[in-house]
Amino acid sequence: MNEQLLQVARRIRDELGDMARVLDRAQEGWRRAQMSSDDLYLDGVALNLHGFYAGLEL
């Protein structure tokens, strides 16, 4: 496999890890929003979901 393909594969692997962390944060924010009814947690969820979809576009 040539070096360019290896670089692309590494970038995809890194992005998948980042996206998993973003989803975990969104899920935790959602859980906390339901427990506390604090809209600030929902803001965090929205921001993390935005980051997730932005990661899909790369």
Phi and psi in degrees as GROMACS dihedral restraints (atoms count N, CA, C in turn):
[ dihedral_restraints ]
;  ai    aj    ak    al  type     phi  dphi    fc
    3     4     5     6     1   -79.7    20    10
    4     5     6     7     1   166.1    20    10
    6     7     8     9     1   -61.3    20    10
    7     8     9    10     1   -37.1    20    10
    9    10    11    12     1   -63.3    20    10
   10    11    12    13     1   -41.4    20    10
   12    13    14    15     1   -67.6    20    10
   13    14    15    16     1   -37.0    20    10
   15    16    17    18     1   -63.7    20    10
   16    17    18    19     1   -39.0    20    10
   18    19    20    21     1   -65.0    20    10
   19    20    21    22     1   -41.9    20    10
   21    22    23    24     1   -63.3    20    10
   22    23    24    25     1   -44.1    20    10
   24    25    26    27     1   -61.4    20    10
   25    26    27    28     1   -40.8    20    10
   27    28    29    30     1   -64.6    20    10
   28    29    30    31     1   -41.9    20    10
   30    31    32    33     1   -64.6    20    10
   31    32    33    34     1   -42.2    20    10
   33    34    35    36     1   -62.5    20    10
   34    35    36    37     1   -44.6    20    10
   36    37    38    39     1   -60.2    20    10
   37    38    39    40     1   -44.1    20    10
   39    40    41    42     1   -63.8    20    10
   40    41    42    43     1   -44.1    20    10
   42    43    44    45     1   -62.8    20    10
   43    44    45    46     1   -39.7    20    10
   45    46    47    48     1   -62.2    20    10
   46    47    48    49     1   -40.2    20    10
   48    49    50    51     1   -64.0    20    10
   49    50    51    52     1   -43.0    20    10
   51    52    53    54     1   -62.6    20    10
   52    53    54    55     1   -42.9    20    10
   54    55    56    57     1   -65.6    20    10
   55    56    57    58     1   -36.9    20    10
   57    58    59    60     1   -63.6    20    10
   58    59    60    61     1   -40.9    20    10
   60    61    62    63     1   -64.9    20    10
   61    62    63    64     1   -39.9    20    10
   63    64    65    66     1   -63.9    20    10
   64    65    66    67     1   -43.1    20    10
   66    67    68    69     1   -64.4    20    10
   67    68    69    70     1   -39.5    20    10
   69    70    71    72     1   -59.7    20    10
   70    71    72    73     1   -42.5    20    10
   72    73    74    75     1   -65.8    20    10
   73    74    75    76     1   -40.2    20    10
   75    76    77    78     1   -63.8    20    10
   76    77    78    79     1   -42.2    20    10
   78    79    80    81     1   -65.0    20    10
   79    80    81    82     1   -41.0    20    10
   81    82    83    84     1   -66.2    20    10
   82    83    84    85     1   -40.9    20    10
   84    85    86    87     1   -62.0    20    10
   85    86    87    88     1   -39.9    20    10
   87    88    89    90     1   -64.2    20    10
   88    89    90    91     1   -43.0    20    10
   90    91    92    93     1   -60.4    20    10
   91    92    93    94     1   -45.6    20    10
   93    94    95    96     1   -67.9    20    10
   94    95    96    97     1   -35.7    20    10
   96    97    98    99     1   -63.1    20    10
   97    98    99   100     1   -40.1    20    10
   99   100   101   102     1   -68.2    20    10
  100   101   102   103     1   -34.4    20    10
  102   103   104   105     1   -75.8    20    10
  103   104   105   106     1   -35.0    20    10
  105   106   107   108     1  -109.7    20    10
  106   107   108   109     1   -13.9    20    10
  108   109   110   111     1    58.5    20    10
  109   110   111   112     1    29.5    20    10
  111   112   113   114     1   -93.9    20    10
  112   113   114   115     1   117.5    20    10
  114   115   116   117     1   -64.0    20    10
  115   116   117   118     1   -21.9    20    10
  117   118   119   120     1   -62.8    20    10
  118   119   120   121     1   -32.9    20    10
  120   121   122   123     1   -65.8    20    10
  121   122   123   124     1   -37.5    20    10
  123   124   125   126     1   -64.9    20    10
  124   125   126   127     1   -34.9    20    10
  126   127   128   129     1   -60.4    20    10
  127   128   129   130     1   -42.7    20    10
  129   130   131   132     1   -64.3    20    10
  130   131   132   133     1   -39.7    20    10
  132   133   134   135     1   -61.4    20    10
  133   134   135   136     1   -46.8    20    10
  135   136   137   138     1   -61.0    20    10
  136   137   138   139     1   -42.7    20    10
  138   139   140   141     1   -63.1    20    10
  139   140   141   142     1   -43.1    20    10
  141   142   143   144     1   -67.5    20    10
  142   143   144   145     1   -38.1    20    10
  144   145   146   147     1   -65.9    20    10
  145   146   147   148     1   -37.1    20    10
  147   148   149   150     1   -61.5    20    10
  148   149   150   151     1   -44.4    20    10
  150   151   152   153     1   -62.0    20    10
  151   152   153   154     1   -37.6    20    10
  153   154   155   156     1   -62.3    20    10
  154   155   156   157     1   -50.3    20    10
  156   157   158   159     1   -68.1    20    10
  157   158   159   160     1   -33.3    20    10
  159   160   161   162     1   -64.0    20    10
  160   161   162   163     1   -36.2    20    10
  162   163   164   165     1   -65.1    20    10
  163   164   165   166     1   -33.2    20    10
  165   166   167   168     1   -66.8    20    10
  166   167   168   169     1   -30.6    20    10
  168   169   170   171     1   -74.4    20    10
  169   170   171   172     1   -21.0    20    10
